[in-house]
Amino acid sequence: MAQITDVPADHQRHARAVPPNILSSITAAELRHRAAYAAQLHEAAGHAQAEHSRYLTGRARMVMRSKPALDFVHHDRRLGQLAAGAPRQTTFDSQGRPGSVAGSLEAARRAHRDDHAYPPGLLEAIDGRLSGRPSPDPAMRELADQILAQAA
């Protein structure tokens, strides 16, 4: 369980944006990484035009409010496996709209991905570590190892 005090003082204002239920299940290493990324986004937003600035600050909020990265990877993998094994036969609902089980699961996976945001490389490092393909970046490899060690 991470705490706001696990984050350097200059990034704590970003860490405060994490909802309590996420804060109780995220690792300290992931919280520090997310807060540092959110700080970078806010810094860039300060130098951007209004529309881009709103996008960057919104992205920073989304990063801080997303579920723990390991939970995201597990859920995304599960949806992908279910979609891969589901029937693709087109059926029609009561209103005549076509669809398939696999298509519905793929739509759920896309929605899941759209609802969460993470710092670049974080999900790939965790997924790679779970698949036995560690990240070539030593910092991301270490972060993934810390997240997985706390989850075990």
Buried (B, 14 or more C-beta within 10 A) or exposed (E): EBEBEBBEEEBBBBBEBBEEEBBEBBBBBBBBBBBBBBBBBBEBBEEBEEEEBEEBBEBBBBBBBBBBBBBBBBBBBEBEEBBEEBEEEEEEEEEEEEEBBBBEBBEBBEEBEEEBBBBEBBBBBBBBBBEEEBBEEEEBBBBBBBBBEBEE
